[in-house]
Amino acid sequence: AFTQVAMKAITYERYGPPKVMRVTEVPRPEPASGEVLIRVHAAEATKADCELRAFRFAVSWFWLPLRLAMGVFRPRKKILGTYFAGEVVELGAGVTRFSLGDEVYGGLGLRMGAYGEYVAVPEDSKIVAKPVNMSFPEAAAVPLGGLNALHFLRLVDVQPGESVLINGAGGGIGLHGVQIAKAMGAEVTAVDKSLKEALIRRTGADHFID
């Protein structure tokens, strides 16, 4: 008889405070055709994870449609976690983009599951090779803040020599924003709490406002 391999994961069976989460054993996902199985080395715990776990959101208008999608009385998907870094350990049929042993990072979207030891995702998902000069935890922390910062700085079309002010520069998006704006050639003024000044200046800010 076929026995599915188990893995450990942080799961939750009901909405609520952090104590609803626990480490359990669940079936390890198997890569389907066109999918890769990734062993997760690091996952980013985000505000969105906390909001989904408690089902409390700063923006209330989408509460009902999201509840219908995610589970009315209890979560349909019991493993949270969207952003991760890990290693490809198994290939589904027809996979050509990745090889065994590839170190990758990226986002899972509403598939979630990064709080588990393994995730199976299509090879054309938002996953790319991990830079060799980054650790797994560092890479896992890039997609959320990095992609948001890059998106908005591209929207304003920053040009070399222009001045950019980044409010909340010590946050996940802000720290990436400072570095990306500097890479675009801008003079960057950062705004945040004084306790973050040293970190923000290390990322390249030209000026700091408490």
N, C-alpha and C positions, 0 to 999 in steps of 0.2 A: 504494500500500500504506500502511496505517496505521502510523505510527511514534510510539511512546509517548515522551513527553517525559521526560528524565532530570532527576534532582536529586542533590545531594550529601547524604550522611548519614554519621553515625558508626555503623559496623556491627561486628558480631563474628560469626565463623563457628564458634567453639568456646568452651567454658567455660574460664576461666583468669584470670590477672592482668591489670592494665590494658593491657599490651602487646598483648593479643589484639584490641583495638579499633583501627580505622583508618578514615580518611575515604575513602569510595568513592562511585561514581556508581551509583544505583539508579533503577528506573522511578518517576516521580512518580505518586502515587495520583490517580485520577480520581474525582470525587464522583458517587456513585450517586444514584438518586432519594431525596430526603429528606436528603441529606448536604450538608455545606459543606466546601469546600477552604480550609484555613487555612495561610497562610505563617507559619511559626514564627519569631518574633523572639527569643525567649528560652526556655530550658528549664531546669528545676531538676534538678540531679544529686543523687539521693537515696541514702540507705543501701540502700534496696531495689534500686536499680539496680546498686549494687556487689555486693550479695548474689546477684542473678540472674546477673550477669556471671561471677562466680567460682563460683556455685552452692554457696555456703557460708552457712548461716543460724544465728543464735543459737538458734532453736527448731528442733530436729531432727525432730520427729515427723511433720511434713508433707513431709519431703524426697521420699519416694517418689511420693505423688500429684502433687506439683508437678513433679517430674521427668517423669512421664508426660504431664502437661499441656503443659509448656514444651518438651519435647524430651529424649529419653533420652540420645542420644549427642552431639547438637549442638542449639543453640537453633533452634526453629522460626521464631521471630520475631527477626530479626537486627538490628532497630533498637530500642534501649531508650528510656526516657524516658516518664514518665507525666504530669508537670505542666508546663504551658507557657503562654506568652502570645503572641498573634500577631494577624494581620489576615485577615479573610475576603476571599478573592480570586476565588472561583468558587462558584456555587450549583448544586446538583443540582435536578432537576425537582421542583416542588411545595414548595420551601422557602419558608416565610413568616416564620420567627422572626428571621432575620438578613438583612442587606443587604450588598452589596459595599462594602468599605471599613470595615466594623465592626471595631473593636479589641476582642478578646475574650481571656479567660483561663479556665483550668479544668484538668480532669483527664481522662485517656484510659482509666484503668483498665488491664485486662490487654490492651487493644488496643495500648497503647504506641505508639512511633513518634516521640516528640517530639525525638529526636536527629537527625531529618531536617529538611530545609528546608520540607517541606510535610506536612500530615496531612489526611486526609479522615475526617470524623466525622459521625454522625447529628446533625441539628439539635437533637434532644432530649437530647443528651449533657450531661454535667456541665460545660457551658461557659456563661459569662455575659459581659456587657459589662464591659470593663476600666474601672475608675474613671479619669476624665480626669486626676486629680492623681497617678497612679502611672505609673512607667516600665514598660516591658515586663519587665525583669529583676525589678523589685519585685513586679509582679503574679504572675509565674511562681513566686515563692517563697511565695505566700500559701496556696494550697489545702491542701497537706499539713499544715503546722503550724497554720494557721488553723482548718481544719475539725476537726482532732483536739482542739485547745484548746477550741473552741466546744462540741463534743460533750460533753466531760467536765465542763466548767463548767455546762452545762445539766443534766447528770445530778445534780449536787449542789445544783442550784437555788439559786444564789447570790443573796442578797437585799441590798439597799442597807444599808450600815452593818455588815455582817458582815466578819469577818477571814478572809483566804485566804492560805495559805502555798503557794508554788509552788517545788518542788524542781527543780533544773536549769533555772532561769529564764532562762538565757542560751542555751538551745538553740532549735531551730526551733519546737517546740511551746511551750516555756516563754515565749519573747518575745511570742508571740501571746497566751498565757494571761495574762500580766501586763496587757496592754492591754485584753483583753476583760473581765477581772475588774474593772479600774478602771471600764470603761464600765458595768458592772453595779452600780457603786456600792460596791464592796468596798474595804476597807483591805488592801493587799497587802504581804506580806513575801516577799522573794525570796531564794533560796538558790542560790549558785553560786560559782565561783572568783573571787577578788578582781580578776583582770584583766578580768572582764566587768562589774564594778560600774558603771562610768560609763555603759555602754550600757544596762544594765538600769534604772538610775535615769532615764535619758532616756525610757524607754518608760513611766514613771509609777509605778514601785515606791515605796512609802512607806518601807519598811525593807529593809535588805540584810544578809544573814548570809553570811560567808565560810565 
